[in-house]
Each structure stands twice: as structure tokens, then as C-alpha cells.
């Protein structure tokens, strides 16, 4: 395993009990990076922090007419249950990556060396028990939710998770994927894996690991992490860069806008494929940790994205912080015009698969 600018801290073996009563080991490798005291923070139960925090000025803002109807978005109700009907202009990148958007933040990626990588795989809208609580409390459940075929699960070589929130990290789905895949997690998240012989690599920001002919980089995000009432920011959160030769695919994870995107550009150069979130920005302090569509357009420009694929909206989205299932897409299309954005934009419907 190659470690980019980081160094190998330690290899942990977590001893757990299987259902049958026999011991079963999860093998976890930890890679250091930023923050350089990540191991100490984890050991002393101190919280992690964003690289840039406080009030950060936004480079663009939609002030009015953000959600005008658009002729390329066919909806059953205003901005609800929609399908993008416009041309999907697929750039000839010849990157070797194939992107399959399953819904919300879940992607299946076929890589140039023939591997299959899952990003934030969560079937349904939430992992248990939030899915159960949402049902009991009457929170609206989408009729269409991400699903994975048995073939997708069987062929999975690697799984990358961005953080622990129940719409991004699913123990139920980890058990379905099984122990043949390798799991890449932000630093401190491996303790949340189920028992049973899983192989995982925990990574601090700007650490790197090799998976076949891929180099996987853990990168900063402006967000937060929690799974229970008393564990906020006790594990790191991250975006991911998958690199094959000189071709790069970036998955930002949940994130707000900040200087960290410029840092990524300075370190890695232009990005071929950028999977960027554009939803959940309404509400108190939501925009600090989620991007508006105009934030995402500016980020795509800053990163030199050769194509931007937005996510977070859709008929399978859980809609927290959004006016409707497709209001972020309406705002994206309107702001693309207002900003005269030259970023190549590829808007997918849930389930779409594109070779890039």
C-alpha cells in the first residue's frame, strides 16, 4: 500500500464476536495525514474540526427567481416527481470511468482497470433505525429509492464512505455487500462497521492508498460527523479522489463551500469527473455544510472539472432542506444561465449510467 504524503500509523485488529459465538476479526489499517494529530484526537475522544471554519463568503448567490420552471424538466407536480428530458451531452473524456447514479449520494463506478467501486451506498432513504423512526413519525418516504442488484454487490471491489449520517452510511447495506470488498473510511469510522471479518482502511485527509491500479485519496470536506447523540465529530468526514494514471474522478461527499476546493486544485490539478452535491441548503446553518447549486457551479470551475455531475436531488431524495424533489435542479439550470457558467454539466436521472 502506498501512502501519498502521509505515513502509516498502525494496523488495528478489532476483536468481535460472531453470531455463532466464534471470534471474528475486522482488520483496520490507519493512514495519517491531516490533521496530523488525528490519532491523538481519536484516542482522547476529542472532536475533529473542518479545515476552514467560521463565516466563509460565498462566490455567488441566487437572489430571486431561483426556481423558475424549466422546459427540460418534466414534472408530475411543481418541481416534484420529475425527469430531466434535456440532451445529455457526454464529453469525450476517454477516462475509462463509467458512472452509474443510483440516487441521492449513491454511485456505482466502473474504473479503467475493471474494478467496481461503490460510493456512499445506501438502499432506501436511511439506514435503520432512522428508517423505522421516519416511518413511525410519518416523515415522507419516497416511492423510488436506490437499489443495488445482486450482481453489483457480488462484483464490488471497494466501498468508499464519506461520513456516518444515516443517508450516507448503512450497516444494513454493508452486511449485504459483505467482506470480499475493501472498505475505505474517514479516520475513526471503522469502529462503526459491523463485526465479521471486514477489511478497512481509515484515512485522514490527504492520505492515499492503492486499490489495484487505482490510487484513492481522502480529501477534506466542510461538514460534520455523527451517528449517535454523543459522538458528534468523534470521527472524520471526507471527500474522495479516485485516480487512474492521469485520469481523476472526484466525489465531494456532503460539503459546504470553502477554500479546501482551491487547495485540492492546487494539489491535484484539473479534475476530469466531478460528482458534486447541490441539495439540502435551506434551514439554519445548512449552507455552511451543504452546497447550493451556484456553490457547486463555482466549485466545478475552481476544480477545473471537465464534467460536473450533480447529485442530492431526485425522486429518491429525502428532501431535508429542499423545497421539493427537484428544486435544486431548477436552481442549477437558472443559475447556470445567470452566471454564464461554462462548466460542462451532465444532469442524470436516478438510475442513469454513462461511460466517460
C-alpha positions as CSV (number, residue, x, y, z in Angstrom):
1,X,0.0,0.0,0.0
2,X,1.4,3.4,-1.0
3,X,0.8,6.3,1.3
4,X,0.9,9.7,-0.5
5,X,2.1,12.5,1.7
6,X,1.1,10.6,4.9
7,X,2.7,7.7,6.7
8,X,1.4,4.5,8.1
9,X,0.5,4.9,11.8
10,X,-0.6,1.4,12.8
11,X,-2.7,-1.6,12.0
12,X,-5.5,-2.3,14.4
13,X,-7.2,-5.6,14.8
14,X,-10.7,-5.3,16.3
15,X,-11.8,-8.5,18.0
16,X,-15.6,-9.0,17.9
17,X,-17.9,-12.0,18.4
18,X,-19.8,-13.5,15.5
19,X,-23.4,-14.7,15.9
20,X,-22.2,-18.3,16.2
21,X,-20.0,-17.4,19.2
22,X,-16.7,-17.7,17.4
23,X,-14.2,-14.8,17.3
24,X,-14.2,-12.8,14.1
25,X,-11.7,-10.0,13.2
26,X,-12.1,-6.8,11.4
27,X,-8.7,-5.7,10.1
28,X,-8.3,-2.0,10.0
29,X,-5.3,0.0,8.7
30,X,-5.0,3.6,9.7
31,X,-3.3,6.2,7.5
32,X,-2.2,9.5,8.8
33,X,-2.5,12.9,7.0
34,X,-4.3,16.0,8.1
35,X,-5.0,16.7,10.9
36,X,-1.5,15.5,11.9
37,X,-2.8,14.7,15.4
38,X,-5.7,12.6,14.2
39,X,-4.6,9.5,16.2
40,X,-4.4,11.6,19.4
41,X,-7.8,13.2,18.8
42,X,-9.3,9.7,18.3
43,X,-7.5,8.2,21.4
44,X,-8.5,11.1,23.7
45,X,-12.1,11.3,22.3
46,X,-11.7,14.9,21.1
47,X,-13.7,16.2,18.2
48,X,-12.3,16.8,14.6
49,X,-12.8,20.2,13.0
50,X,-13.2,21.4,9.5
51,X,-10.1,22.7,7.8
52,X,-11.8,26.1,7.3
53,X,-14.5,27.2,9.6
54,X,-16.3,30.4,10.6
55,X,-18.2,32.7,8.2
56,X,-16.9,32.0,4.7
57,X,-18.0,34.4,1.9
58,X,-19.8,32.7,-1.0
59,X,-18.7,33.5,-4.5
60,X,-22.3,33.6,-5.9
61,X,-25.8,33.9,-4.6
62,X,-29.2,33.4,-6.2
63,X,-31.2,36.4,-5.0
64,X,-34.5,36.0,-6.9
65,X,-36.4,33.8,-9.4
66,X,-34.3,30.8,-8.3
67,X,-36.9,28.2,-9.1
68,X,-38.5,29.2,-12.3
69,X,-40.0,26.3,-14.3
70,X,-37.7,24.9,-17.0
71,X,-38.8,23.3,-20.2
72,X,-36.2,20.5,-19.8
73,X,-37.7,19.3,-16.5
74,X,-40.9,17.3,-16.9
75,X,-42.7,17.1,-13.5
76,X,-45.9,15.5,-12.3
77,X,-46.4,18.4,-9.8
78,X,-44.4,21.7,-9.5
79,X,-40.8,20.5,-9.1
80,X,-42.0,17.1,-7.8
81,X,-41.6,13.6,-9.3
82,X,-39.6,14.9,-12.2
83,X,-37.5,13.7,-15.0
84,X,-34.8,15.7,-16.8
85,X,-35.6,15.5,-20.6
86,X,-32.8,17.6,-22.0
87,X,-29.9,16.4,-24.0
88,X,-27.2,14.7,-22.0
89,X,-24.1,16.0,-23.6
90,X,-21.5,13.4,-22.7
91,X,-17.9,14.8,-23.2
92,X,-15.4,12.6,-24.9
93,X,-13.0,12.3,-22.0
94,X,-11.9,8.8,-22.7
95,X,-11.3,8.5,-19.0
96,X,-12.3,4.8,-18.7
97,X,-14.7,5.6,-15.9
98,X,-18.4,4.6,-16.1
99,X,-20.7,6.4,-13.6
100,X,-24.0,4.8,-12.5
101,X,-26.1,7.1,-10.3
102,X,-28.3,5.0,-8.1
103,X,-29.9,8.0,-6.3
104,X,-29.2,10.6,-3.6
105,X,-25.4,10.2,-2.9
106,X,-25.1,6.6,-4.0
107,X,-23.0,5.8,-7.1
108,X,-21.5,2.6,-8.7
109,X,-18.3,3.3,-10.5
110,X,-16.6,1.1,-13.0
111,X,-12.9,2.1,-13.1
112,X,-10.5,1.9,-16.1
113,X,-8.8,-1.2,-14.6
114,X,-12.1,-3.1,-14.4
115,X,-12.8,-2.6,-10.7
116,X,-16.3,-1.8,-9.3
117,X,-16.4,0.9,-6.6
118,X,-19.4,1.9,-4.6
119,X,-19.7,5.5,-3.2
120,X,-21.9,6.0,-0.1
121,X,-24.2,3.0,-0.9
122,X,-27.5,3.3,1.0
123,X,-30.6,1.5,-0.2
124,X,-33.9,3.0,0.8
125,X,-33.6,6.5,2.2
126,X,-31.9,5.8,5.6
127,X,-30.2,3.1,7.5
128,X,-32.0,1.6,10.5
129,X,-33.2,2.8,13.0
130,X,-33.8,6.2,11.3
131,X,-35.8,4.5,8.6
132,X,-38.0,2.9,11.2
133,X,-38.4,6.2,13.2
134,X,-39.2,8.1,10.0
135,X,-42.0,5.6,9.2
136,X,-43.4,5.8,12.8
137,X,-43.3,9.6,12.8
138,X,-44.8,10.0,9.4
139,X,-41.8,11.5,7.7
140,X,-42.5,11.3,4.0
141,X,-40.9,8.3,2.3
142,X,-40.1,8.3,-1.3
143,X,-41.6,5.6,-3.5
144,X,-38.4,5.2,-5.5
145,X,-35.2,4.6,-3.6
146,X,-31.7,3.5,-4.6
147,X,-31.3,-0.3,-5.0
148,X,-28.3,-2.5,-5.8
149,X,-28.5,-5.6,-7.9
150,X,-27.1,-8.9,-6.7
151,X,-24.5,-8.6,-9.5
152,X,-23.4,-5.1,-8.3
153,X,-22.9,-6.4,-4.8
154,X,-21.1,-9.6,-6.0
155,X,-18.7,-7.6,-8.2
156,X,-17.9,-4.8,-5.6
157,X,-14.1,-4.4,-5.1
158,X,-14.2,-1.3,-2.9
159,X,-16.6,0.8,-0.9
160,X,-15.9,4.4,-0.1
161,X,-18.0,6.2,2.6
162,X,-17.9,9.9,3.2
163,X,-19.4,10.1,6.7
164,X,-21.7,8.4,9.2
165,X,-25.0,10.1,8.6
166,X,-27.8,7.6,8.1
167,X,-28.4,8.6,4.4
168,X,-24.7,8.0,3.6
169,X,-23.6,5.1,5.7
170,X,-25.7,1.9,6.0
171,X,-24.8,-1.0,8.2
172,X,-27.6,-3.0,6.6
173,X,-26.0,-2.5,3.2
174,X,-22.5,-3.2,4.4
175,X,-23.8,-6.6,5.5
176,X,-25.3,-7.2,2.1
177,X,-22.0,-6.2,0.3
178,X,-20.1,-8.5,2.6
179,X,-16.4,-9.0,3.4
180,X,-14.9,-9.5,-0.1
181,X,-14.9,-5.8,-0.8
182,X,-12.3,-3.4,0.8
183,X,-13.8,-0.5,2.8
184,X,-12.3,3.0,2.7
185,X,-13.4,5.2,5.6
186,X,-12.5,8.6,7.0
187,X,-10.3,8.4,10.1
188,X,-12.1,6.9,13.1
189,X,-15.1,5.4,11.3
190,X,-14.1,1.8,11.3
191,X,-15.4,1.2,14.8
192,X,-18.9,1.6,13.3
193,X,-18.5,-1.3,11.0
194,X,-20.4,-4.5,11.9
195,X,-18.4,-7.5,13.2
196,X,-17.5,-10.3,10.8
197,X,-14.1,-10.1,9.1
198,X,-14.3,-6.8,7.2
199,X,-11.1,-5.3,5.8
200,X,-11.0,-1.5,6.0
201,X,-8.6,1.4,5.7
202,X,-9.2,4.5,7.8
203,X,-7.8,7.6,6.2
204,X,-7.0,11.2,7.3
205,X,-7.2,14.0,4.8
206,X,-4.6,13.9,2.1
207,X,-3.6,10.3,2.8
208,X,-3.5,7.9,-0.2
209,X,-3.9,4.2,-0.6
210,X,-3.7,1.8,-3.6
211,X,-6.5,-0.4,-4.7
212,X,-5.4,-2.4,-7.7
213,X,-4.2,0.1,-10.3
214,X,-6.2,2.9,-8.6
215,X,-4.9,5.5,-6.1
216,X,-7.5,6.5,-3.6
217,X,-7.1,9.9,-1.9
218,X,-9.1,11.0,1.1
219,X,-9.7,14.8,0.8
220,X,-11.2,17.5,3.0
221,X,-14.9,18.4,3.1
222,X,-16.7,21.1,5.1
223,X,-19.2,19.1,7.0
224,X,-19.6,17.2,10.3
225,X,-20.0,13.6,11.5
226,X,-22.3,11.8,13.9
227,X,-24.1,8.6,14.4
228,X,-25.5,8.8,17.9
229,X,-26.4,11.5,20.4
230,X,-22.9,11.7,22.0
231,X,-20.4,11.2,19.2
232,X,-20.5,14.3,17.1
233,X,-17.3,14.9,15.2
234,X,-15.6,12.0,17.0
235,X,-14.7,10.6,13.6
236,X,-13.5,12.4,10.5
237,X,-15.5,13.1,7.3
238,X,-14.1,13.3,3.8
239,X,-14.5,13.5,0.0
240,X,-12.7,11.1,-2.3
241,X,-10.5,11.3,-5.3
242,X,-10.1,8.1,-7.4
243,X,-7.1,8.3,-9.7
244,X,-6.0,6.0,-12.5
245,X,-3.0,7.2,-14.4
246,X,-3.7,10.8,-15.2
247,X,-7.5,10.4,-15.0
248,X,-9.3,11.6,-11.9
249,X,-12.8,11.2,-10.5
250,X,-13.8,13.3,-7.5
251,X,-16.7,12.6,-5.2
252,X,-17.1,15.5,-2.8
253,X,-19.4,13.9,-0.2
254,X,-21.6,16.2,1.8
255,X,-19.8,19.5,2.0
256,X,-20.2,23.3,2.1
257,X,-18.2,25.7,0.1
258,X,-14.7,26.7,1.4
259,X,-11.1,27.2,0.5
260,X,-10.5,23.5,0.6
261,X,-11.6,23.2,-3.0
262,X,-8.8,25.6,-4.2
263,X,-6.4,23.5,-2.1
264,X,-7.5,20.4,-3.9
265,X,-7.0,22.1,-7.3
266,X,-3.5,23.2,-6.3
267,X,-2.5,19.8,-5.2
268,X,-4.1,17.6,-7.9
269,X,-4.7,19.9,-10.9
270,X,-7.8,19.7,-13.1
271,X,-10.3,17.0,-12.3
272,X,-11.9,15.0,-15.1
273,X,-15.2,14.0,-13.5
274,X,-16.7,15.9,-10.5
275,X,-19.6,14.4,-8.6
276,X,-20.9,17.4,-6.6
277,X,-23.9,17.8,-4.2
278,X,-26.4,20.5,-4.9
279,X,-29.1,20.0,-2.3
280,X,-30.1,20.4,1.4
281,X,-29.1,24.0,1.7
282,X,-32.2,25.5,3.3
283,X,-32.6,25.8,7.1
284,X,-30.5,27.1,9.9
285,X,-26.8,26.8,9.1
286,X,-27.5,24.2,6.3
287,X,-25.5,26.1,3.7
288,X,-22.4,26.0,5.9
289,X,-22.3,22.2,5.4
290,X,-24.2,21.8,2.1
291,X,-23.7,23.5,-1.3
292,X,-26.3,25.4,-3.2
293,X,-26.3,24.8,-7.0
294,X,-24.4,28.0,-7.6
295,X,-21.8,27.0,-5.0
296,X,-21.4,23.7,-6.9
297,X,-21.0,25.6,-10.2
298,X,-18.3,27.8,-8.8
299,X,-16.5,24.8,-7.2
300,X,-16.6,23.0,-10.6
301,X,-14.9,26.0,-12.1
302,X,-12.4,26.2,-9.4
303,X,-11.5,22.5,-9.7
304,X,-11.3,22.7,-13.5
305,X,-13.9,20.0,-13.8
306,X,-14.1,18.6,-17.3
307,X,-17.7,17.5,-16.5
308,X,-19.8,18.1,-13.4
309,X,-22.5,15.6,-12.4
310,X,-24.8,16.9,-9.7
311,X,-26.4,14.8,-7.0
312,X,-28.6,15.0,-3.9
313,X,-31.8,15.9,-5.6
314,X,-34.3,13.4,-7.1
315,X,-37.4,11.3,-6.6
316,X,-35.4,9.1,-4.2
317,X,-34.0,12.0,-2.2
318,X,-35.2,12.5,1.4
319,X,-35.7,16.2,0.8
320,X,-34.4,17.6,4.1
321,X,-33.5,21.3,3.4
322,X,-35.1,21.3,0.0
323,X,-38.3,22.9,-1.3
324,X,-39.1,19.8,-3.4
325,X,-37.5,16.8,-5.0
326,X,-36.2,18.8,-8.0
327,X,-36.0,22.4,-6.8
328,X,-32.2,22.1,-6.7
329,X,-32.1,21.2,-10.4
330,X,-34.3,24.2,-11.3
331,X,-32.0,26.4,-9.3
332,X,-29.0,24.8,-11.0
333,X,-30.4,25.4,-14.5
334,X,-31.3,29.0,-13.7
335,X,-28.0,29.8,-12.1
336,X,-26.1,28.2,-15.0
337,X,-27.7,30.9,-17.2
338,X,-27.3,33.8,-14.7
339,X,-23.7,33.0,-14.1
340,X,-23.0,32.2,-17.7
341,X,-21.2,29.1,-16.4
342,X,-19.0,27.3,-18.9
343,X,-18.8,24.2,-16.8
344,X,-19.8,21.1,-18.8
345,X,-22.9,20.0,-16.9
346,X,-24.3,16.4,-17.2
347,X,-27.6,16.1,-15.4
348,X,-28.7,12.5,-14.7
349,X,-31.9,10.9,-13.7
350,X,-31.8,8.3,-11.0
351,X,-30.6,5.0,-12.5
352,X,-28.8,6.6,-15.4
353,X,-25.4,5.1,-16.4
354,X,-22.8,7.0,-18.5
355,X,-19.4,6.0,-19.9
356,X,-17.0,8.9,-19.7
